[in-house]
Amino acid sequence: MTIVAKLPEFNREIAEGFINASNSMKGLPEFLGVRITHIEPGKLTAEMEVSDRLLTPIGNMHGGVLAAMCDHVLGCVCYPHMRKGQWAATTEFKLNLLAPVSSGKVTAVAELIAMTKSTAVVRIDVTNEGRACCAAQGTVLIRDPRPA
């Protein structure tokens, strides 16, 4: 069953900016190789290639890598629905690791379940080559710009 949430207005310009900037993001998204590939109202898709540097000594991707990817998209899906200058801060998230990942591509689909002026709840489904490997859900605080 799909939940249809009433969401704040979607800003296409911000969404396109996220897609255009996703290949040049710095920090952890750059290290992991996370790329945002699609954004629509209330939904975002991101991809990441599995590389040797993300694998444990037994050959599976560390669960922390999937957690970092989920944390990243958890906030990103909110921005096209937020006012300019606001920012999203993760307050909590939970994930279930469903299957090991050792090669191929990981795809995360983040969907807004609910969003108010101050919070958002997001569900994230992660697949590896079409097989479910992680299910997550989290909450972000939506913060206004800091005073200058």
Order of alpha helices (4+ residues) and beta strands (2+ residues): alpha-alpha-beta-beta-alpha-beta-beta-beta-beta
